[in-house]
Amino acid sequence: MALAPDERSYPESTSTAQTTSNLNEKPPLPPDPKDSTSADIPVTDTEVLPGLPRLNYNLWNYRKKLFIVTTLLAVESSIVPIALYYGLVFGTTLRQGIAFAIITSFFGIVSGLEFGLRSLKLIMKKDTYRPLGAKGRWKFDFTHMSLSFGYTIITALLIAASIPRPPLVKPLALPLSLFFLQMGAQLVWTGWMSAMHKPAPCKISSWEKGERTPPLVYTFVEDIVAVDGGAGKEYREALKARYQASKMFRRMIADQNWFWGFGSLACGAGTMVAIWLPPKEIAYGLGWGIPLIFSLVWTWITVVWVRGALRKEKKMWIGKPRSSMVPRAALSH
């Protein structure tokens, strides 16, 4: 069971109470800016959700781009390796070394291009996409550094396992399982740090060293939407304000962090077992196929889960707008 990030309650101020009691009157009274936890963040629909910082980003508006990118990544990371392996090794007379050279050459075309584009966005002269408080053009976000480490390990493994003659088939099926183990370990570690109110040992995207460690799911959402989704620093500010203002939002992030953390560890470990037990001809397909199935199932559950949690947050906020609000300082310790 996930640990609630914060269960403390705070007294309701007079200005907010007055605003809440007059929600159904015309014209509605806006919340007192001094009482908002994010007075510097534009808040829309204040008549419905007074004081709740809005994210101002609708993922549905980018569904076509999201579908294309995720489909290409799925093809690159699972379908292409499996199709080329069985097609070239069992359907042609090519040596396995040549076959794996062809397979490896396709790795990183889509993900590498996307990684390069986000690198360019982060080093632009204008700090539109960089984390809050980042000083200098070479201050990458935490997601970028995590991906860099993972890509380095995967690339080194593919090269090392392709050199022998014949190539080492089972190690060549390990990249995705190792990547999921890395991400799962980071998710669980940051989840524990956040639940225990441990200070961040370093700057984690928009959270400074010494602030309460954010769950890695929060960091991934912040960085991916801000950079890859093009929402920029405004989204980083809005997300941080929402996270600090809403207890239910923090709980949802914590739950998702445990869900993906332990799920990724189980997927990575289970895939490694599935690779080493059967013959190499079967193991290769399992190594590149199981993570794709896991990602599809976990993503579907996440979408349903998050939509329900956000609806519940909205209903609770309308009824008790102050019950989920805490001062910013409470989250820094």
N, C-alpha and C positions, 0 to 999 in steps of 0.2 A: 504494500500500500504506500502510495507516495506521501511524503511528508509535506504538510501545508507550509508554504514559505512564511506566512505571517498570520497569526490568529488574533492579534491585538485589535481592540476597538477603541475608537476615539470619540469624544463628545461632539455632538452636532452643534454647529455654530448657528447663531440667530439668523444671519443673512441667508444661509442655505436652507434653513428650516422654513423661512418665509417663502423662499422661491419654490420649494417643493409643495407647500400647501396651496399655492396659487397656480399650479400647472394647468388646471382645467378652466381657469378664468381667461377672459379675453380683454385686453391683450396679455400674453404671458409675461411674467417678470423674468429677466435674464439673471443668471447667477452672478453674485458679487465677484469681480475679477480677483480681489484680494483673497477670496476664500478658495480659489481654484489651485490645484496642485500643479497646474501647467498654464499659468497666465500668459506665458510667452508663446504658447502653441495655439494656432487658430482652431477653435472648436465650433463645429457646425451642429445643427439640430439641437441647440441648447434648450429649446422648448421641450424636447422629448427626454434628453439625457443631460440634465444640468450638471456641469462640473466634470463629466467623463470625457477625457481627451479622445478625440476622433483620430483614427489612423489615416483617413483620407486616401485609402488605396484599396481598390476593388480588384481582386485577382481575376474575377470573371471577365473584366474588360480586356484582359491580356490572355484569354484562353487559347486563342489561335497560336500565338507565339509560344506559349507554355506547352501546348500539345506538340508543336513541331520540334521544339528543343528536346523535350523529354523522349519523344519517339526516336529522334536521331541518337540520343545518348543510349537508349535501350538497344537500338540496333548495333551501335558500335561496341557496347560493353558486353553483350551477350549473344545476339543473333549472328553477327558477322563471324566471331571466333568459332562458334559451333558449326555454322554452315560451311565455312572454309576448311575447317579441320576435317570433317567427315567427307566433304566433297573432294578435297585435294589428296588426302591420304588414302582414301578407299576408292576414289573415282578416277584417279590418274596414276601414272607411273613415276611421278616426281619423288625425289628423295625427301625424307621427312625434314631434313635441314632446310631445303628450299621451300617446302610447304610452310614451315613455321616462320621462315623469313618473310614470306608473303603475308601470313596472318599478322605477324608483329608490325608490319609496315602500316597496317590499317589502324592500329591502336593509337588513340590520341588525336585523330583527325578532327572530330567534333569537339571533344572535351578540351583538346589543346587549343583550338580556335577560340572557344568560349573563355578559356583561362587567359589567353592572350588579350582578348578584348577587355576583360575585367581588369587586367594589369594596366592597360592603357588608360582606362577610366580613373584608376586609383592614383596614377602618377601625373595626371593632367595638372597644369599650372593652377587652375581654379579648383578649389577643394570641394567641389560639388558632391562627390561620391565618397570621400574619405570619412573615417570615423570622427565622431565629435571629439574635439580636443587634440586631434592629430596635428602635429607641427612638422612641416616639411613634406616634400612631394613623395618621399619613399617610405611613408608610414602606411604599410598595407594593413588591411583588417585581419582579424584572427582567423576567419574562414580561409582567407588566401594562404596564410601560413600553414594551416592544417592540410589544405589540399596540396600545397607544395611538398610537404613531407611525404604524404601518401603517394603522390605521383612519382617521387624520386625512388621510393622503395619498390613500387610496381615496375618501373622502367628498369631498374637494376636487376630485379628478379627475371624479367623477360629476357634480358640480354644474357645473363649468366646461364640460364637454363637452356638457351638456344645454341650456345657455343659447342657443347659436346656432340659427338657423332655416335649414335643417333641422339637427338635432343631429349632432354628429360621431360617427358610428357606430363607427369603428375605435378612437378613443381611449376610447370607452365599453366596449370589450372588453378594455381593458388592466389593470383593477384586480388580477385574480388573478396575472397574470404579474409585475407590479411587487411584489406581496406576496411571491411566491416568490423574487424576486431579493433583496429585503431580508433575508428569513430565511436564504437561502443564503449571502449575504455575511457575516452575523453568525455562522453556524455555522462557516464556513471560517476566519474570523478568530479566533474563540475556540479552535477546534481547533488552529490554528497556535500561538497563545499558550500553550496548555496543553502541547503537544508540546515547545516550546522552554523550558518552565518559567518563563514570563514572569509577573511579578506582576500581579494584577488592578488596573487603573487606577482602579477605583471599587468600591463594594460591589456584588456580584452575588448577589442574593438572600441566601443564608445564608453566603456567602463574603465575608470582609472585604477591604477594600482592602489590597493588599500580599501577600495569600495567592496561591498559585499559581492562575492563571485556570482555572476549570472549563470543559469543553466545554459549548456551549449546550444540547446534547441533555440533559445532566445537569440543567441549570437548568430546562428545560421540564418534564422528568419530575418534579422536585422540586416546582415551583410548581403544576403542574396537579393532581397527586395530592393535595398538601397542601391546596389551596384548593378547586378544582372537585370533586375526589374526596372532600373532607371529612376527609382523614386528619390534617390539622393538623400542629403542630410535632413531634409524636412521629415522624411519618414523615420530616420534614426531618432530625431527629437520627439516625434509623436509617439513612437513605440515605447521609448523610455518613459515618457510621461504617463502613458496608459499603464505600463507595468508597475510604476510606482503608485498610481492612484487606485487601481482595482485589485482587491484581494482575490477575487474570482479569476481574474486574468492571470495572476501569478500562479494560482493553483493549477490552472489549465496548462501553463507552460511547464510547470514542474511535472505534472502527470505525463505530458508528452515526452519530456526528457527521459523519464524512467522507462516509458513504453518503448521508445526508440533505442535507448541505451542497452537495456537488457535484451531486447529483441535483436539488435545488431550483434551483440556478443554471442547469443545463441545461434544466429544465422552463420556467423563466421566460424565458430567452433564446429557446428554441425556440418557445414560444408567441407571443412578440412577432414573430418572423419569420413564423409562420403567420398572424398577424393582418394584417400589412402586405402580403403577397404576393397573396392572392386578392381577389376582389370583396368589398365590405363585407358583403353578405348572407351570404356563407360565413364571413367572418372573425369575425363576432360569435359564431357558434356555436362556432368553434374556440377563441376566446379564453376562453369560459366552460366549455368542455367538456374541453379537454386537461388542465388542472390536476386535474380530478376523476379522470380516468383514471389520471394519474400517482400521485395520492394513494392510490387503491385498490391499485395494484400495489405501490407502495413499502411500504404498511402491511402487506400480506400477506407480503411478503418479510421485513419486520422482525419480525413475530410468529414466523415459523418460525425465523429467525436467532437471536432472543433466547432463545426456549425451548431451542434446542439449546445455546447458550452457557451458560445457567444450569445445565443438566444436566451439562455438562462441568465447570463450576466446582465443582459439588457433588461429583462423583466425584474430582476432583483434590484438593479440600479434605479429603475423608475420608482419602485416601492420604497426603497431605503437608500437614497443617494449617498448618505454619509457612512453607511455601514461598511462599505468596501474601500474607504479612503484612509490613507495613512500619510503622514508627512514624509517628505523625501529623506530626511535625516534618518528615519527609522530603518531604511533599507540600506544604509551605508555602513551599518555596524553589525 
